[in-house]
Amino acid sequence: MKQKLTFQLDDPTTVKYAKWRALGGEINKLCVKEGLIINSRLYDEDAWTSTVESIGPDRATIFRCTHATIFLLAKHDISTTCIGADIFEPPKLQKLSLQLTLKKEQQTEE
């Protein structure tokens, strides 16, 4: 499952923003530990935001990573708000059965 989340720093200051950016590597390590792969993390200094693209096996993994990240940020007196979320579910496989009956003139004796 692929996802793209955008977070905005709450009560932003340049000091908090610098701390938040500095924690990016530690946040990535937490996510990898939980089974989430971080594809990219982009920061927008003008909007005080970070957009993260990641891939994980399921929603539970995403939740565990988010939970661990919230606690890490709280230790550093930082909070964010998710202002955008796109989750791309993998296509589900479906099995179809089809039974055909041929007209009498198209049937063989088999």
C-alpha positions in Angstrom: 0.0 0.0 0.0 1.4 3.3 -1.1 0.6 6.6 0.7 1.4 10.3 0.4 0.9 12.4 3.6 1.5 16.1 4.1 2.1 17.4 7.6 2.1 21.0 8.7 4.1 22.2 11.8 1.8 23.4 14.6 2.7 26.8 16.1 5.7 27.2 13.7 8.9 28.9 14.6 12.2 28.7 12.8 13.7 26.8 15.8 10.9 24.2 15.8 11.1 23.8 12.0 14.9 23.2 12.2 14.4 20.6 14.9 11.6 18.9 12.9 13.8 18.7 9.8 16.7 17.4 11.9 14.5 14.6 13.2 13.8 13.3 9.7 16.5 10.7 9.7 15.4 9.4 13.1 11.8 9.3 12.0 12.8 7.3 8.9 14.6 4.8 11.1 11.5 4.4 13.3 9.4 3.8 10.2 11.8 1.2 8.7 11.8 -0.6 12.1 8.0 -0.8 11.9 8.1 -2.1 8.3 7.4 1.1 6.3 9.6 2.1 3.5 10.1 5.9 3.0 10.4 6.8 -0.7 10.7 10.5 -0.2 10.4 13.4 2.3 10.1 16.9 0.9 10.0 20.0 2.9 8.4 23.4 2.1 9.8 26.1 4.3 7.3 28.7 3.1 4.3 26.6 4.2 6.0 24.9 7.2 5.1 21.5 5.7 6.6 18.1 5.0 5.3 15.7 2.4 6.2 12.0 2.8 5.7 9.2 0.3 5.9 5.7 1.7 5.1 2.1 1.0 3.9 -0.4 3.7 2.3 -3.8 3.7 -0.9 -2.7 5.5 -2.7 0.0 7.5 -1.6 -1.4 10.8 2.0 -0.7 9.8 1.2 2.8 8.9 -0.6 3.3 12.2 2.4 1.9 14.2 4.8 4.2 12.4 2.6 7.2 12.9 2.2 6.4 16.6 6.0 6.1 17.1 6.6 9.3 15.2 4.1 11.3 17.3 5.8 10.1 20.5 9.2 11.1 19.1 8.0 14.6 18.1 6.3 15.0 21.5 9.6 14.4 23.3 11.0 17.4 21.4 8.0 19.6 22.0 6.9 19.4 18.4 3.5 18.7 17.0 2.2 18.5 13.4 -1.2 18.3 11.7 -1.9 16.0 8.7 -3.3 18.4 6.1 -3.3 16.0 3.2 -3.5 12.2 2.7 -3.6 10.1 -0.4 -3.6 6.3 0.1 -3.3 4.1 -3.0 -4.6 0.6 -2.4 -3.1 -2.1 -4.4 -5.4 -3.7 -7.0 -7.3 -6.7 -5.6 -7.2 -10.0 -7.6 -10.5 -11.4 -8.5 -11.3 -14.8 -9.9 -14.0 -15.2 -12.5 -15.6 -18.3 -13.7 -17.4 -18.6 -17.0 -19.4 -21.5 -18.4 -20.5 -21.5 -22.0 -23.0 -23.7 -23.8 -22.5 -24.2 -27.5 -25.3 -24.4 -30.0 -26.2 -28.0 -31.0 -24.6 -27.5 -34.4 -21.3 -26.4 -32.8 -21.1 -29.2 -30.3 -18.9 -32.3 -30.9 -19.4 -35.8 -29.5 -16.5 -35.5 -26.9 
